[in-house]
């Protein structure tokens, strides 16, 4: 079995799937972009991150009233980028109109830079993307309970990314799930309400995100030695993202200008359907998610 | 329900999830070649003065002022992976205002690279020199841009070959200023900005 440390190391690297490459880090790619074009370039990220980061949080509506329960999850949550999100229409930074309006790559788009000459004779060039079709984020998750039908869950990792200007990756999440079934004994499924807050930061403010998730999960457990538990959840996601970077494009000061861009918060429904199979202290689970993007989460859980 | 009867349902569920989500796969390291864009610029100062107020001034810069090697290094692009350098824009600003707030100038800018005949670079323009201004991006002429681009390509090749940069660009600014009966005395700058593109090979962790 892969050692936990290895899994977490990979997790950290995956989290930087936004921009891990050795030297071609995100800040370099952002350097020639500003304002609306920066937002256009990064536009797919908030939705992908919102879908991924808010997936796989709760996999059951069954929260017992008491007892000692400790589980450790290793999750991989991913989202599929729609092909429409591979390009955006840039806004000429010099105030002219493009001779031929041309879509240019977003952060997930084609790797080649694209020049879009304008009718003022200037030729802004827009950077290529990382050419990815999926965003995958692995997450370690620890759940501890239970007290009066409530259990707490934390997510955390932090690491320094070598050979990259990204610097440190800091990820933290905390939430809880509370049993509703204890108030609704006649309901034929297990029900629980959950809330989760998460924060992911890259570098010293290069990327700063905050996510809030609310949901109600319903599940039913079957079986004996080997248990099977399908579940569905209905919820709401909110995701905020802010980018601080050094603008080195046209008109910038020597060494660049520090710019900060706040993205519009994303709020969307979050529907998930999945199932888990449990054998003794090990559980395997999978879920499909329909949120800001469609996605899936796979998890391996140890403990009970 | 027996677990054996549930497994097909679970398999179906997982299959559906994978199908709907476009078969999200196990994350793997994948090579990517991405093309970055960075910019370099060089700024030249001009001083307009005199009583005639019909002026013709020229200044020559060396393309080494762009310091392409440093710009590429700052962006993390290896010199050998630089793919193109092209004219981005020309901007101007008044840095020291004329004593007369009503001072205006009308003129044009031409460029000559490496001794070739002058080609118009900036469309005829009119501007106020009675106050300090921010940068304004000029409307350009294709002939001048093409000449600069030809020289920039030569410069990039020199830098990649490790040769000293030996290419000059001469601006010729001409025009008139008003009021004509008052001596003009103001400073302005022209800033040439170039796009420098380069490819970087990276490794990404991605589902596919």
Contacts between the chains, C-beta under 8 A, distances in Angstrom:
chain1	res1	chain2	res2	distance
A	10	B	27	7.7
A	10	B	205	7.7
A	13	B	205	5.6
A	14	B	27	5.8
A	14	B	205	4.9
A	16	B	205	7.9
A	17	B	27	7.8
A	17	B	204	6.3
A	17	B	205	4.8
A	17	B	206	6.1
A	20	B	202	7.7
A	20	B	203	7.4
A	20	B	204	6.6
A	20	B	205	6.6
A	21	B	32	7.0
A	21	B	34	7.3
A	21	B	200	7.0
A	21	B	202	2.8
A	21	B	203	6.3
A	21	B	204	6.4
A	22	B	202	6.1
A	22	B	203	7.3
A	23	B	76	3.7
A	23	B	200	6.4
A	23	B	202	7.9
A	24	B	34	5.5
A	24	B	36	6.1
A	24	B	76	6.2
A	24	B	200	3.8
A	24	B	202	4.9
A	25	B	76	7.5
A	28	B	36	5.8
A	28	B	38	7.7
A	28	B	75	5.4
A	28	B	76	5.3
A	29	B	34	7.2
A	29	B	36	5.9
A	31	B	36	8.0
A	31	B	38	6.0
A	31	B	75	6.7
A	32	B	37	4.6
A	32	B	38	6.1
A	32	B	39	5.9
A	32	B	195	7.7
A	76	B	26	7.9
A	76	B	27	6.6
A	78	B	21	7.4
A	78	B	24	4.6
A	78	B	27	7.8
A	78	B	207	5.2
A	79	B	21	7.8
A	80	B	21	5.0
A	80	B	22	4.4
A	80	B	24	6.4
A	94	B	89	5.6
A	94	B	137	4.1
A	95	B	137	6.6
A	96	B	137	7.7
A	96	B	139	7.6
A	111	B	32	6.1
A	111	B	33	5.3
A	111	B	34	4.4
A	111	B	35	5.9
A	111	B	199	7.8
A	112	B	35	5.1
A	113	B	35	4.1
A	113	B	36	7.3
A	113	B	37	5.0
A	113	B	197	5.1
A	115	B	86	7.0
A	115	B	195	7.4
A	120	B	89	7.9
A	120	B	137	6.6
A	120	B	138	7.6
A	120	B	139	4.6
A	120	B	140	6.3
A	121	B	123	7.7
A	121	B	138	8.0
A	121	B	139	6.1
A	121	B	140	2.6
A	121	B	141	6.4
A	121	B	142	6.5
A	121	B	145	5.7
A	122	B	87	7.9
A	122	B	88	6.2
A	122	B	89	3.8
A	122	B	90	7.9
A	122	B	137	6.1
A	122	B	140	6.3
A	123	B	86	6.0
A	123	B	87	6.5
A	123	B	88	6.1
A	123	B	89	7.7
A	123	B	145	7.8
A	123	B	195	7.0
A	124	B	88	6.6
A	124	B	89	7.8
A	124	B	195	7.5
A	125	B	37	4.7
A	125	B	86	7.1
A	125	B	88	7.3
A	125	B	195	4.3
A	125	B	197	6.3
A	126	B	37	6.7
A	127	B	34	7.5
A	127	B	35	6.6
A	127	B	36	5.5
A	127	B	37	4.6
A	128	B	34	4.9
A	128	B	35	4.1
A	128	B	36	7.5
A	129	B	34	7.0
A	130	B	32	5.7
A	130	B	34	6.1
A	130	B	202	7.6
A	130	B	204	5.7
A	130	B	206	8.0
A	131	B	32	5.6
A	131	B	34	7.4
A	132	B	32	7.9
A	132	B	204	6.2
A	132	B	206	4.5
A	132	B	207	8.0
A	132	B	208	7.8
A	133	B	22	7.3
A	133	B	206	7.5
A	133	B	207	7.4
A	133	B	208	5.4
A	134	B	22	7.6
A	134	B	24	5.7
A	134	B	25	7.7
A	134	B	206	5.9
A	134	B	207	3.3
A	134	B	208	5.4
A	135	B	206	7.8
A	135	B	207	7.6
A	136	B	24	7.3
A	136	B	27	4.6
A	136	B	205	7.0
A	136	B	206	6.6
A	136	B	207	4.5
A	138	B	27	7.3
A	165	B	76	7.7
A	222	B	1	5.0
A	222	B	3	7.4
A	222	B	6	6.3
A	223	B	1	7.5
A	223	B	2	7.7
A	223	B	3	4.7
A	223	B	6	7.2
A	224	B	3	7.8
A	226	B	3	4.7
A	227	B	3	7.8
A	228	B	1	7.9
A	228	B	3	5.7
A	228	B	6	4.3
A	228	B	7	7.9
A	228	B	10	6.7
A	230	B	9	7.8
A	230	B	13	7.5
A	248	B	38	6.2
A	248	B	39	6.6
A	248	B	74	7.5
A	248	B	75	7.5
A	249	B	39	5.2
A	250	B	39	5.5
A	250	B	41	7.1
A	250	B	88	5.7
A	250	B	89	5.9
A	250	B	91	7.5
A	250	B	137	8.0
A	250	B	193	4.5
A	251	B	91	6.8
A	251	B	135	5.5
A	251	B	191	7.9
A	251	B	193	7.5
A	252	B	39	7.8
A	273	B	13	7.4
A	274	B	13	7.4
A	274	B	17	7.7
A	275	B	9	7.8
A	275	B	10	5.2
A	275	B	13	5.6
A	277	B	3	8.0
A	277	B	10	6.6
A	286	B	10	8.0
A	286	B	13	7.2
A	286	B	14	5.0
A	286	B	17	6.3
A	287	B	17	7.0
A	288	B	13	7.6
A	288	B	16	6.9
A	288	B	17	3.6
A	288	B	20	6.1
A	288	B	21	6.7
A	294	B	20	6.1
A	294	B	21	5.3
A	295	B	21	5.8
A	295	B	24	7.1
A	296	B	17	4.9
A	296	B	18	6.9
A	296	B	21	4.7
A	296	B	24	5.0
